[in-house]
Amino acid sequence: MALQGKVAIVTGATGIVGEGIARAFLQAGATVVAPVRDAGKEAGLRSALGSPPADRLVTPVDAYTTAEGSKQLARFVQLKYGAVDHVVACTGGMVPMGLLSTVTREAFNTAAHDRVLGQLYLAQALAPLLKEEAGSSYTVITGRLGEHCNMPDGALFCIANAAVYGLVQALQAELRSKPQRVNELRIGAIVRRDGKAEHPHFPGKRSHPASLVGAQAVAIAAGSQSEEIIRLYLDD
C-alpha cells in the first residue's frame, strides 16, 4: 500500500470531498487523524469510513478552523505522534451564492472566514508538524472558480478560492528551503459521495464520486510533486 505506516491529518472528513480523501488514505495504509467539530459526528464518520481500527482512524473533537482550535489540534497530534507525514487541508464548505453586484459585507466576511481564514490557521498550526523529509507533504484542496468563474452567482467562491491560491503560494515560499512539499489540488467538478447520484446542492447536475479526488490526493502524498497545482478538471 502506497502510504503504509504513514500518519496523515485530513481535515473536513465529515464533508463530501474530505470523506473521500480520508477513505483513500485509510485504504492506502495510512493512519488518519480526522478532526470533527461536533462529537455527534464521530460515530457517523467512523461508520461511513468502514469502521477502521481505532488506532488507524483518530477523530479528536476540535474547532480546528479557529485560531485556538487549530493550535489545540496541533498540540494533540504532536503529543500523540510527534510529527506527521502528510496534511490534507480540506475545509470551507458552501458559501452564500449570488452575483458580485449583490454581495454584502456580511456574506463576504462569512466566505472569507469559512474558506480562507480557516486555511490560514491550519497552515500556521499544522505545517510545522510535518517531518523534515522530502516525502512529507502539505496539500491544500481548492476549487476551480478562483481561476475560471463559469457561475456568475458563484462570486464569493471565486473571490475566496483566489485568496486561498495566494495562501498556498505564501506557504510554498516559506517552506521553499525545506524538504517538505506543498501542493494544491484544484477541483473543477461537482463531487458527490460514492454511491450517490448527485450533489445535494446541485440537483440534476453531472457529478463525480469523491473516490476520484481521494485517489488523486493519495497520489500527491505518495509522489514527488512540489509547488504544483494539480488540476482535477473532470468535465473538460
N, C-alpha and C positions, 0 to 999 in steps of 0.2 A: 504494500500500500504506500502511496506517494508521501503521506505525512505521518507514517508510523512513528509513534513515540514523541511527536511534536506537541507543543502546547499552544493553543490559539485562543485569542479573545475575539468573539464575534458579537458585536452589538446589534440590536434590532432584530433578534432572533424570533420575537413574537410577531413580527411583520411578515409579509409575503416573501419579499426578497431575502431578508435575513434568515428566515426559517430554511429556505432552500440552501443558503450558504452553510449554515450550521450543520444541516444534514450531510451535505457533501464533505465537509471537513471530518465529521464523525466516520463516514464511510471510507474516507481516505486514511483512517487510523489515528487521527489527532485526538487529543483531549481538548474539549471545548469549554471555555468559560463564557457563558451566555447570560449576562445580567438581565434581570427583569425589573421593571419599575413597580410592579404590583405582585405581592405574594400570591394572589389568587390565580395568576397566570402560570405559575411554576409547574403545576401538575399538568396543565393543558399542553404546555410546550414539551415537556418530557414525553407525554403520550404521543404528540404529533411527530416527534423525532424517533419513535420506535422504542421508547423506554430503555435507552442505553444504560450501562452500568453507572452507578453513582460517581465512580472515580473518573469516568470519561466525559460526563456532562455535569458541569458545576453551574448552578443558577443562583448566584447571590442576588438578593433583593436590593436594588440601589437606583437612586435617581441619577443615572450616570451622565446625563446631558446637562447637569448643573455644575457650577464651579466646585462646590464641596462634594457632590456626588461622584464626580469623575475622580477626584483625589481619593475618596473613600474606596472606590473600585480598585484604584491603583494600589492602595495600601493592602487591600485584601489579597490581590493577586501576588504582590511581592512577598507577603508573609507565607503564602501557600506554595508558590513556585520559585520565588526569587527573580526569575526572568522568564520571558516567553519567546517563542519562535516567530509567531505571526499575530498581527492585529488586522481585523477587517472592521472598519468603521462604517456601519450601515445604519444611518439614523436620519430622521427628518420627517418622514410620513407625508401626508397630504397637507397642502396649504390652501387658503381660500382661492377659488377660481374667479377670474374676472379680467376684463380688458385693462390695459395700462391706464386709460383715461378714468377708470373707476376705482383705482387702488386708493385705499385710505391709509392714514398713518397707522391705525390700529392693525390693519391687515398686513402692512409692510413689516411692522415690528414683530408680529406673530411669525411671519415667514423667516425673518432674519434670526429670530430666537430659535425656532424649531429646526431649521435646516442649515444654519451657518454657525451660530454661537455654540451649539452642541458639538459640532465637529471641531471647533477650536478647543473647547475644554478637553475633549477626548485626546486630541493630538498632544496637548500640553501634558496630560497626565499619563498617557499610555505609551507614547513613543519612547520615553526613557526606559521603559521596561523591556524593550527588545534586546535580545542577546547581541553582543557586538560581533556578529558573524555575517558573512555575505549571504548566507541562506535565510537570514531573518528578513521579514517583510512587513510593511505597513501599507494596506490597501484601503483607499477611500472609495466608497461607492457613490457615484453621482448619476446624473441623467443628461439626456441629450439636449433638453430645452435651453440650457445655457449657451449652447453652441449654435443651435438652429431652432428658432421658435416657430414651429408649424401649427401651434394652437394659439390663436390670438387671445383667448381667455386664459392662457397659461402664463400671464405676465409675471406673476410672483415666482413661479417655478423658474422662469428664465433668469430673473434677477438673482434669486438665491443660489441657483446652480452655478452661475458665473462667479459669484463670490466664493463658493467652495472651490472652484477651479483655481482661483488665486491662492486660497489657503493651501492647497496641495503643492503648488509651486513654491510657496514660502517654506513648507516643511521639507521639500526636496533640497532647497538651497541650504537650509540649516544642517541637514544631515549629509551634505554632499561629500564632506571629507571623511565620513564614517562608512563602515561596510554595509550597514543596513540599507535595504532597498525600499523606496517609496514609489508607489504607482497609483494610478487612478483607473478604476473600472467604470466606464461611462456607458450606461444602458440606454439604448434607443428602441424601446419596445414596451408594450403593456405586458406586465408579468403577472401571472396567476399562480396560485398554489398548485402543486402537482395534483392531477386528478380532478381539477375543476375546469369548467369550460370557459369561464370568462372572469375578468376582474370585477369585483363588486361595484367599483366606482365608474367603470366604463362598460356598461352592458351593451352587448351586441358588437363590440369592437374585437378585432382579432387579437388574441393574446397568446403568450408563450409560457411554458412551465418554468417554475423557479429553479428546477434542476439544471437548466441550461446555464443560468447565472452561477449556480453553485459550482458547476464543473469548471467554469472559467476562473472563478476565484481560487479554486484549488490549483489550477494550472499556473496561476500567477505565483502563489505561495511556493509551489514546488519548482518553479522555473528560475530564470536568472534575469528577468526583466528589471530594469531600474530606470526611474524617471520617465516612465512611459505612460501614455494614455492608451488604454486598451478599449477599443470601441466594440461593444456588443450590439450592433445595429441589426436586429433580427428581421426587419421588414424591408431592408434595402435589397 
